[in-house]
């Protein structure tokens, strides 16, 4: 199934998807960080939060679930998936 393939992908590349496990306990949310140059905070992690969505329901990870990745458009541009 699609869910099983996604789970295998995530677990196989867990370190890539979750390089900093301090955020692992946050469930039902989507965060997008930008890595900055330098180490301004002194902990080796100079990250800026650029997007956050905290789930208020069940299994929601975007404010626009009909187009769940549309929050990325300001950062990567609009992607045409062939539906339009």
N, C-alpha and C positions, 0 to 999 in steps of 0.2 A: 504494500500500500504506500501511498505518498507519505503518510506520517512516519511509517517505519523507515523509509529511505531518508527522510529528513533527520530522524533520530540517529541513524547510523552515520550520516554526514556530520552532524554536530558532535557526537561522541568521538568519532574518528579524528576530528580536528579541534577538540575541546580547547587546547591551549591557544589556538589561533582565535577562536571566538571569545574566549574568556581569559585574556592574558593576565588580568588582575582579579583574583578570586575574592577580593574584598566586597565585590558587588554581587556575589553569588546568592546571597540570602534575599535579594530583592526579587520578588516574584510578581508576575502580572504587570510588568513595566517594560518599556523600551527606552534605552538611553543611547545617545549618539555623542561620542567624545571626539574632540580634535586634539591630536598630539602637537604640542607646541615645541619650539626650539628652546633648548636650555632646561634648567631645572630650578624654576623659581621657588617652588615650595620646599626644596631641600630633601624630598623623600625619594627622588629618582623617578617620580611620575609627574611630569608636567602636562596635565590634561585640562582641557576646557570643555565643559558641558555645553553642547550646541543644540540639543533637542532632548526633551523628556516627555514621556506619556506614562502616567500611572493608571493602571486598569481600575475602573470603578465597577466592573461587572465580572463576567467569567470568560476567560480565554480571549481577551481583547488586548491587542498590543499596538494599536494605532487609533488615532482620533477618526480616521477615515477608513473603516474596515472594508468598504467596497473597493478601495484602492489603497491597501495597507502600506505600501512603500512610497506613497506620494510625499511623505514627509522628507524624503531624501532629495526631492527636486531642487531645493535651493542650493544643495551641495554638489549634485552630480548632473543636474539638468533633467528635463523631462524625457522619459524613455517611452517610446512607442512600442507597445507589445503586440501590435497587429490588430487590436480590438477596435481601434478608432480609424 
